[in-house]
């Protein structure tokens, strides 16, 4: 409404301020991450030659980087257990998370780490979930809203009866993922869904509230 009062402390406005702060950060190649401390949020961008992602890559070439393929967060251990982690030293949790992602990409047989850059924002724990949710809502990143599993870890011995993620089906290569049961959809079926999604066709997607839950 035109006469609605602006509340700078409304959670959406707070989230938008965090999201804008991230989008003002410079791009860093995933192959050139330097150790840093802190927790926060991040966005990863792709500009390579994997054909199903051509529409994303086109928006990110020539240093334009306007469409993240994935948005995530890294929080201290206390926050993952249900608290905010206030007062907890986060260590290098955000740097470590980005390095894990770089390693996952490096194992994929159809992706090159050199084709990815990231933006990251070190911030207090309380602002992290707001910023992440707003960015996912704003950009609908492919690996958040459609192809899940990028942030997964090895479930460990005795738990390989779980189903392989969509991400590991489209981007095979992680050794532990090969031990999991096949996904319900084949690589070809998932690629077609990706193409339809990027063309703007209606396909089932992961709701924002599910896309922002803590990665295992």
Backbone as JSON, one array per atom type, in Angstrom:
{
  "sequence": "XXXXXXXXXXXXXXXXXXXXXXXXXXXXXXXXXXXXXXXXXXXXXXXXXXXXXXXXXXXXXXXXXXXXXXXXXXXXXXXXXXXXXXXXXXXXXXXXXXXXXXXXXXXXXXXXXXXXXXXXXXXXXXXXXXXXXXXXXXXXXXXXXXXXXXXXXXXXXXXXXXXXXXXXXXXXXXXXXXXXXXXXXXXXXXXXXXXXXXXXXXXXXXXXXXXXXXXX",
  "N": [[0.84, -1.2, 0.0], [0.38, 2.31, -0.68], [0.56, 4.1, 1.47], [1.7, 2.7, 3.48], [3.65, 2.32, 6.38], [7.16, 2.49, 6.49], [9.23, 0.14, 7.93], [12.28, -0.17, 9.18], [13.25, -2.22, 10.72], [11.78, -4.41, 10.14], [11.69, -7.88, 9.43], [11.99, -8.68, 6.76], [13.05, -6.39, 5.53], [15.43, -6.2, 6.94], [16.62, -8.58, 6.12], [16.92, -8.04, 3.38], [18.8, -6.0, 3.45], [21.06, -7.37, 4.28], [21.34, -9.15, 2.16], [21.85, -7.34, 0.05], [24.29, -6.35, 0.89], [25.92, -8.59, 0.52], [25.76, -8.83, -2.3], [27.19, -6.64, -3.04], [29.77, -7.35, -2.71], [33.07, -8.26, -3.92], [33.88, -10.57, -6.63], [35.23, -13.82, -6.22], [37.36, -16.25, -7.52], [36.65, -19.74, -7.27], [38.86, -21.3, -7.35], [40.78, -19.82, -6.16], [40.63, -19.26, -3.43], [41.42, -17.74, -0.37], [42.48, -18.32, 2.96], [40.22, -17.34, 5.5], [38.52, -15.94, 8.37], [35.39, -16.52, 10.08], [31.73, -16.63, 9.97], [28.86, -16.82, 7.73], [27.14, -15.83, 4.69], [26.85, -16.9, 1.23], [27.21, -16.78, -2.37], [27.31, -18.69, -5.32], [28.55, -18.75, -8.63], [28.19, -19.74, -12.06], [29.88, -20.14, -15.18], [30.51, -21.81, -17.28], [30.78, -24.47, -19.81], [28.89, -26.52, -19.73], [26.26, -27.87, -21.29], [23.41, -28.02, -20.53], [23.29, -25.91, -18.73], [23.48, -23.57, -20.14], [21.92, -21.22, -20.34], [22.21, -20.09, -17.81], [25.0, -19.74, -17.68], [25.36, -17.88, -19.72], [24.35, -15.54, -18.63], [26.26, -14.97, -16.81], [28.68, -14.53, -17.99], [31.56, -12.62, -19.18], [32.2, -11.29, -16.86], [29.78, -10.46, -15.78], [28.02, -11.84, -14.02], [25.24, -12.33, -12.87], [23.43, -14.24, -12.1], [23.21, -16.45, -9.64], [24.11, -19.89, -9.2], [23.92, -21.3, -6.95], [23.12, -20.71, -3.54], [24.14, -20.27, -0.22], [24.84, -20.93, 3.29], [27.04, -20.64, 6.12], [27.35, -21.57, 9.36], [28.2, -21.25, 12.88], [28.86, -24.14, 15.01], [27.12, -24.16, 17.22], [24.87, -22.79, 16.33], [23.84, -24.57, 14.45], [22.79, -26.46, 16.09], [20.42, -25.48, 16.93], [20.48, -23.07, 18.26], [21.51, -19.58, 18.08], [24.19, -19.4, 18.04], [25.45, -17.33, 19.25], [28.16, -15.5, 20.43], [29.88, -17.58, 20.08], [32.99, -18.63, 18.82], [33.39, -18.64, 15.44], [35.44, -19.66, 13.94], [36.96, -20.82, 10.95], [34.64, -21.31, 9.47], [33.04, -20.46, 7.26], [34.91, -20.15, 5.15], [35.8, -22.83, 5.08], [33.49, -24.12, 4.25], [33.13, -23.17, 1.64], [35.45, -24.18, 0.47], [34.9, -26.91, 0.63], [32.8, -27.04, -1.19], [34.18, -26.35, -3.53], [35.82, -28.58, -3.75], [33.9, -30.6, -4.15], [32.9, -29.85, -6.66], [35.21, -30.19, -8.15], [35.44, -32.94, -8.31], [33.38, -33.69, -9.94], [32.53, -35.08, -13.06], [31.72, -33.61, -15.24], [32.06, -30.9, -14.81], [34.04, -27.92, -14.27], [36.18, -26.54, -11.94], [37.35, -24.09, -12.4], [35.44, -22.64, -13.73], [33.81, -21.41, -11.94], [32.86, -18.83, -9.69], [32.66, -16.99, -6.6], [30.75, -15.02, -4.27], [31.07, -13.78, -1.0], [29.93, -13.1, 2.34], [30.92, -12.14, 5.44], [29.33, -12.22, 8.48], [27.38, -11.38, 11.45], [25.89, -14.06, 13.31], [23.08, -13.94, 13.64], [21.98, -12.67, 11.43], [22.31, -14.31, 9.3], [20.43, -16.46, 8.46], [18.27, -14.88, 7.49], [19.38, -13.39, 5.37], [20.18, -15.46, 3.61], [17.71, -16.71, 2.99], [16.34, -14.62, 1.65], [17.96, -14.25, -0.61], [17.73, -16.72, -1.93], [15.02, -16.69, -2.47], [14.92, -14.47, -4.16], [16.59, -15.09, -6.4], [16.13, -17.75, -7.09], [18.05, -20.02, -7.25], [19.44, -22.63, -9.24], [20.61, -24.97, -8.08], [19.57, -24.86, -5.56], [16.76, -24.75, -5.76], [15.95, -26.74, -7.54], [17.81, -28.85, -8.37], [18.87, -30.75, -6.05], [21.23, -31.48, -3.36], [23.88, -30.7, -3.65], [25.27, -29.67, -1.43], [25.58, -31.89, 0.19], [27.12, -34.35, 2.38], [29.34, -37.17, 2.76], [27.47, -39.86, 3.85], [28.43, -41.89, 5.43], [29.7, -45.1, 6.52], [27.46, -47.85, 6.44], [25.21, -46.38, 5.93], [24.62, -46.21, 3.32], [22.37, -46.97, 2.04], [20.75, -44.95, 1.4], [19.18, -42.75, -1.0], [20.67, -41.59, -4.02], [21.47, -38.18, -4.64], [19.88, -35.61, -6.66], [21.78, -33.83, -7.65], [24.17, -35.33, -7.61], [23.47, -37.21, -9.45], [23.23, -35.83, -11.86], [25.75, -34.74, -11.95], [27.97, -36.79, -11.76], [30.63, -38.27, -9.83], [31.58, -37.82, -7.2], [33.08, -39.98, -4.97], [31.82, -41.3, -2.76], [29.12, -40.93, -3.32], [28.59, -42.63, -5.39], [28.15, -45.01, -4.14], [25.61, -44.97, -3.19], [22.04, -45.68, -3.45], [20.46, -45.62, -6.68], [18.99, -42.55, -7.92], [15.5, -41.55, -8.11], [14.92, -40.45, -10.54], [16.44, -40.47, -13.77], [19.64, -39.41, -15.13], [19.22, -38.29, -17.67], [16.46, -37.64, -17.55], [16.48, -35.72, -15.51], [18.09, -33.74, -16.65], [16.41, -32.88, -18.71], [14.36, -31.75, -17.2], [15.8, -29.65, -16.06], [16.34, -28.11, -18.36], [13.73, -27.4, -19.1], [12.98, -25.91, -16.85], [14.79, -23.74, -16.95], [13.89, -22.57, -19.23], [11.64, -21.41, -18.37], [9.4, -22.95, -18.04], [6.74, -24.62, -16.29], [7.7, -26.51, -13.63], [8.02, -28.92, -10.98], [9.32, -27.55, -8.02], [11.68, -26.99, -5.31], [10.43, -25.72, -2.32], [11.16, -22.45, -0.95], [11.4, -22.41, 1.87], [12.17, -25.01, 2.39], [14.52, -25.18, 1.0], [16.33, -23.73, 2.46], [17.0, -25.07, 4.76], [19.29, -26.47, 7.17], [22.23, -27.7, 5.76], [23.24, -31.15, 5.51]],
  "CA": [[0.0, 0.0, 0.0], [1.18, 3.52, -0.83], [0.73, 4.79, 2.74], [2.24, 1.79, 4.49], [4.84, 2.84, 7.02], [8.38, 1.71, 6.32], [9.83, -0.3, 9.19], [13.62, -0.68, 8.87], [13.53, -3.4, 11.52], [11.01, -5.55, 9.66], [12.67, -8.92, 9.11], [12.27, -8.69, 5.32], [13.96, -5.29, 5.24], [16.73, -6.58, 7.48], [17.18, -9.58, 5.22], [17.31, -7.4, 2.12], [20.03, -5.25, 3.66], [22.15, -8.35, 4.3], [21.49, -9.64, 0.78], [22.5, -6.29, -0.74], [25.7, -6.28, 1.3], [26.61, -9.68, -0.17], [25.83, -8.55, -3.73], [28.18, -5.59, -3.25], [31.1, -7.91, -2.5], [33.74, -8.65, -5.16], [33.88, -11.98, -6.97], [36.47, -14.55, -5.95], [37.35, -17.57, -8.14], [36.72, -20.84, -6.31], [40.21, -21.85, -7.39], [41.72, -18.86, -5.57], [40.17, -18.88, -2.1], [42.45, -17.59, 0.66], [41.91, -18.59, 4.28], [39.68, -16.21, 6.27], [37.73, -16.36, 9.51], [34.03, -16.02, 10.2], [30.54, -17.3, 9.44], [28.13, -15.9, 6.87], [26.4, -16.33, 3.54], [27.63, -16.85, -0.01], [26.55, -17.11, -3.63], [28.24, -19.3, -6.28], [28.14, -18.45, -10.0], [28.77, -20.63, -13.06], [29.97, -19.55, -16.52], [31.19, -22.79, -18.1], [30.25, -24.97, -21.07], [27.94, -27.61, -19.56], [25.18, -27.39, -22.16], [22.14, -27.75, -19.87], [23.36, -24.66, -17.97], [23.86, -22.5, -21.06], [21.21, -19.96, -20.03], [22.84, -19.52, -16.61], [26.34, -19.31, -18.03], [25.28, -16.68, -20.55], [24.1, -14.39, -17.75], [27.4, -14.78, -15.93], [29.92, -14.34, -18.74], [32.11, -11.26, -19.27], [32.19, -10.74, -15.51], [28.48, -9.89, -15.4], [27.63, -12.6, -12.83], [23.95, -11.84, -12.37], [22.55, -15.35, -11.72], [23.89, -17.51, -8.9], [23.61, -21.26, -9.36], [23.72, -21.82, -5.6], [23.26, -19.79, -2.42], [24.2, -21.04, 1.02], [25.3, -20.29, 4.52], [27.89, -21.41, 7.02], [27.11, -21.05, 10.71], [28.94, -21.99, 13.92], [28.24, -25.4, 15.44], [26.03, -23.88, 18.14], [23.69, -22.4, 15.56], [23.29, -25.77, 13.81], [22.08, -27.25, 17.1], [19.15, -24.84, 17.24], [20.67, -21.73, 18.78], [22.07, -18.64, 17.13], [25.64, -19.45, 18.08], [25.94, -16.04, 19.7], [29.32, -15.57, 21.3], [30.74, -18.71, 19.71], [34.0, -18.33, 17.8], [33.04, -19.48, 14.29], [36.62, -20.17, 13.27], [36.99, -20.61, 9.5], [33.53, -22.13, 9.0], [32.6, -20.04, 5.93], [35.97, -20.55, 4.23], [35.8, -24.29, 4.95], [32.33, -24.53, 3.46], [33.41, -22.87, 0.23], [36.47, -25.14, 0.02], [34.2, -28.18, 0.42], [32.08, -26.94, -2.46], [35.17, -26.41, -4.61], [36.26, -29.97, -3.87], [32.8, -31.36, -4.77], [32.88, -29.52, -8.09], [36.41, -30.74, -8.79], [35.26, -34.37, -8.53], [32.33, -33.92, -10.95], [33.14, -35.4, -14.35], [31.27, -32.69, -16.29], [32.21, -29.52, -14.35], [35.4, -27.46, -14.03], [36.21, -25.55, -10.85], [37.76, -22.79, -12.95], [34.26, -21.97, -14.27], [32.98, -20.95, -10.83], [33.31, -17.78, -8.77], [31.73, -16.82, -5.49], [30.74, -13.85, -3.4], [30.74, -14.2, 0.37], [29.78, -12.02, 3.31], [31.08, -12.52, 6.84], [28.37, -11.43, 9.23], [26.94, -11.97, 12.71], [25.05, -15.24, 13.1], [21.65, -13.68, 13.65], [21.53, -12.18, 10.14], [22.6, -15.28, 8.25], [19.24, -17.1, 7.85], [17.48, -13.9, 6.76], [20.04, -13.09, 4.1], [20.13, -16.64, 2.74], [16.34, -16.91, 2.5], [16.01, -13.58, 0.68], [18.7, -14.49, -1.85], [17.12, -17.86, -2.6], [13.73, -16.23, -2.99], [15.14, -13.49, -5.23], [17.25, -15.63, -7.58], [15.75, -19.15, -7.36], [19.22, -20.71, -7.81], [19.12, -23.97, -9.73], [21.02, -26.02, -7.16], [18.74, -24.77, -4.36], [15.33, -24.91, -6.0], [15.6, -27.82, -8.45], [18.78, -29.95, -8.32], [19.33, -30.74, -4.66], [22.27, -32.39, -2.95], [25.23, -30.17, -3.81], [25.91, -29.5, -0.13], [25.6, -33.12, 0.98], [28.37, -34.98, 2.76], [29.35, -38.62, 2.81], [26.67, -40.27, 5.01], [29.2, -42.79, 6.25], [29.49, -46.54, 6.4], [26.21, -48.33, 7.01], [24.09, -45.5, 5.57], [24.63, -46.06, 1.88], [21.08, -47.37, 1.46], [20.06, -43.73, 1.0], [19.09, -42.51, -2.44], [21.59, -40.6, -4.58], [20.83, -36.89, -4.87], [19.77, -35.14, -8.05], [23.05, -33.22, -8.05], [25.14, -36.38, -7.88], [23.03, -37.92, -10.65], [23.56, -34.98, -13.01], [27.19, -34.46, -11.9], [28.62, -37.91, -11.09], [32.06, -38.14, -9.59], [31.94, -37.96, -5.79], [33.21, -41.43, -4.76], [30.84, -41.84, -1.83], [27.78, -40.88, -3.91], [28.44, -43.8, -6.26], [27.75, -46.14, -3.3], [24.2, -44.81, -2.82], [21.06, -46.22, -4.37], [20.16, -44.67, -7.76], [17.89, -41.62, -7.72], [14.25, -41.96, -8.75], [14.97, -39.95, -11.92], [17.73, -40.68, -14.42], [20.35, -38.19, -15.52], [18.52, -37.71, -18.82], [15.21, -37.03, -17.1], [16.8, -34.51, -14.75], [18.57, -32.72, -17.6], [15.23, -32.32, -19.38], [13.69, -30.88, -16.23], [16.63, -28.44, -15.98], [16.11, -27.32, -19.57], [12.38, -26.84, -19.01], [13.01, -24.9, -15.79], [15.51, -22.55, -17.41], [13.07, -21.94, -20.27], [10.49, -20.8, -17.73], [8.26, -23.85, -17.99], [6.33, -25.0, -14.93], [8.18, -27.81, -13.15], [8.02, -28.95, -9.51], [10.54, -27.01, -7.44], [11.81, -27.09, -3.86], [10.03, -24.45, -1.71], [12.25, -21.7, -0.31], [11.57, -22.8, 3.27], [12.9, -26.28, 2.43], [15.83, -24.97, 0.4], [17.24, -23.06, 3.39], [17.29, -25.87, 5.95], [20.73, -26.7, 7.32], [22.77, -28.79, 4.96], [23.81, -32.21, 6.35]],
  "C": [[0.87, 1.25, 0.0], [1.48, 4.19, 0.5], [1.27, 3.89, 3.85], [3.54, 2.33, 5.05], [6.03, 1.9, 6.8], [8.98, 1.41, 7.68], [11.2, -0.89, 8.89], [13.97, -1.94, 9.63], [12.64, -4.58, 11.16], [11.99, -6.61, 9.16], [12.97, -9.0, 7.62], [13.24, -7.57, 4.96], [15.36, -5.57, 5.78], [17.41, -7.6, 6.57], [17.66, -8.99, 3.92], [18.6, -6.61, 2.29], [21.24, -6.18, 3.69], [22.42, -8.86, 2.89], [22.21, -8.61, -0.09], [23.98, -6.19, -0.39], [26.51, -7.4, 0.63], [26.81, -9.34, -1.64], [26.78, -7.4, -4.05], [29.62, -6.1, -3.12], [31.74, -8.28, -3.84], [33.65, -10.15, -5.39], [35.25, -12.58, -6.69], [36.39, -15.9, -6.66], [37.43, -18.67, -7.08], [38.09, -21.49, -6.28], [41.22, -20.97, -6.66], [41.27, -18.38, -4.2], [41.35, -18.83, -1.13], [41.78, -17.73, 2.03], [41.42, -17.29, 4.94], [38.8, -16.77, 7.37], [36.3, -15.83, 9.42], [32.98, -16.95, 9.63], [29.82, -16.32, 8.52], [27.39, -16.59, 5.75], [27.26, -16.19, 2.28], [26.75, -17.18, -1.2], [27.63, -17.62, -4.58], [27.68, -19.13, -7.68], [28.9, -19.35, -10.98], [28.78, -19.95, -14.42], [30.65, -20.5, -17.51], [30.4, -23.28, -19.3], [29.34, -26.19, -20.92], [26.63, -27.2, -20.21], [23.85, -27.15, -21.44], [22.11, -26.43, -19.1], [23.67, -23.45, -18.84], [23.19, -21.18, -20.72], [21.77, -19.29, -18.78], [24.2, -18.95, -16.96], [26.33, -18.02, -18.82], [25.1, -15.43, -19.7], [25.3, -14.06, -16.87], [28.72, -14.56, -16.66], [30.32, -12.87, -18.78], [32.02, -10.52, -17.94], [30.88, -10.08, -15.11], [27.92, -10.54, -14.14], [26.34, -12.08, -12.19], [23.03, -12.96, -11.9], [23.33, -16.42, -10.97], [23.28, -18.87, -9.2], [23.34, -21.89, -8.0], [23.95, -20.71, -4.58], [23.26, -20.62, -1.14], [24.7, -20.23, 2.18], [26.25, -21.21, 5.24], [27.79, -20.78, 8.39], [27.94, -21.84, 11.71], [28.16, -23.21, 14.38], [27.05, -25.16, 16.36], [24.75, -23.5, 17.43], [23.04, -23.6, 14.91], [22.5, -26.61, 14.8], [20.8, -26.57, 17.56], [19.28, -23.47, 17.84], [21.18, -20.8, 17.7], [23.59, -18.7, 17.1], [26.25, -18.15, 18.57], [27.09, -16.2, 20.68], [30.26, -16.71, 20.99], [31.73, -18.25, 18.65], [33.74, -19.22, 16.59], [34.25, -20.11, 13.62], [36.58, -19.85, 11.79], [35.8, -21.29, 8.81], [33.07, -21.75, 7.58], [33.64, -20.41, 4.87], [35.95, -22.06, 3.99], [34.64, -24.78, 4.1], [32.58, -24.31, 1.97], [34.46, -23.82, -0.33], [35.84, -26.51, -0.22], [33.45, -28.16, -0.91], [33.05, -27.02, -3.65], [35.64, -27.84, -4.83], [35.18, -30.84, -4.51], [32.76, -31.11, -6.27], [34.06, -30.16, -8.81], [36.28, -32.23, -9.07], [34.23, -34.67, -9.62], [32.97, -34.08, -12.33], [32.75, -34.42, -15.45], [31.29, -31.23, -15.86], [33.69, -29.22, -14.16], [35.37, -26.37, -12.96], [36.56, -24.16, -11.35], [36.58, -22.0, -13.51], [33.36, -21.4, -13.19], [33.66, -19.81, -10.07], [32.28, -17.68, -7.65], [31.81, -15.4, -4.94], [30.45, -14.37, -2.0], [30.72, -12.98, 1.29], [29.92, -12.6, 4.71], [30.17, -11.61, 7.67], [28.01, -12.12, 10.54], [25.88, -13.04, 12.45], [23.58, -14.92, 12.92], [21.11, -13.24, 12.29], [21.65, -13.22, 9.03], [21.35, -15.92, 7.65], [18.38, -16.14, 7.04], [18.08, -13.62, 5.39], [19.96, -14.25, 3.13], [18.74, -16.82, 2.15], [15.96, -15.88, 1.45], [16.71, -13.81, -0.65], [18.11, -15.67, -2.62], [15.78, -17.47, -3.21], [13.9, -15.32, -4.2], [15.64, -14.15, -6.51], [16.82, -17.04, -7.97], [16.92, -19.94, -7.95], [18.92, -22.18, -8.12], [19.44, -25.05, -8.71], [20.34, -25.91, -5.8], [17.31, -25.23, -4.63], [14.96, -26.11, -6.85], [16.51, -29.04, -8.3], [19.43, -29.96, -6.95], [20.5, -31.69, -4.45], [23.69, -31.88, -3.07], [25.97, -30.08, -2.48], [25.99, -30.75, 0.72], [27.02, -33.6, 1.27], [28.23, -36.5, 2.68], [28.55, -39.08, 4.03], [27.37, -41.26, 5.91], [28.81, -44.25, 6.09], [28.19, -46.95, 7.09], [25.0, -47.5, 6.65], [24.0, -45.3, 4.06], [23.36, -46.6, 1.22], [20.27, -46.14, 1.04], [20.11, -43.55, -0.51], [20.07, -41.41, -2.87], [20.85, -39.31, -4.88], [20.72, -36.57, -6.36], [21.09, -34.57, -8.53], [24.08, -34.29, -8.41], [24.74, -37.23, -9.08], [23.41, -37.14, -11.9], [25.07, -34.76, -13.1], [27.92, -35.59, -11.17], [30.11, -37.67, -10.91], [32.45, -38.26, -8.12], [31.96, -39.45, -5.45], [32.14, -42.01, -3.85], [29.43, -41.86, -2.41], [27.53, -42.09, -4.81], [27.98, -45.03, -5.47], [26.27, -46.09, -2.94], [23.28, -45.45, -3.85], [20.76, -45.18, -5.46], [18.97, -43.77, -7.39], [16.66, -42.1, -8.47], [14.18, -41.5, -10.2], [16.37, -40.17, -12.48], [18.39, -39.33, -14.73], [19.63, -37.5, -16.68], [17.23, -37.02, -18.44], [15.46, -35.73, -16.35], [17.29, -33.4, -15.66], [17.39, -32.09, -18.33], [14.46, -31.38, -18.46], [14.46, -29.57, -16.08], [16.35, -27.53, -17.18], [14.74, -26.66, -19.53], [12.34, -25.7, -17.99], [13.65, -23.61, -16.27], [14.81, -21.85, -18.57], [11.82, -21.29, -19.69], [9.26, -21.68, -17.68], [7.98, -24.25, -16.55], [6.84, -26.41, -14.62], [8.15, -27.77, -11.62], [9.36, -28.46, -8.97], [10.52, -27.2, -5.92], [11.39, -25.74, -3.25], [11.2, -23.77, -1.01], [12.49, -22.17, 1.11], [12.29, -24.12, 3.41], [14.32, -26.11, 1.92], [16.82, -24.35, 1.38], [17.52, -23.85, 4.65], [18.77, -26.2, 5.98], [21.18, -27.9, 6.52], [23.39, -29.85, 5.86], [25.33, -32.2, 6.33]]
}
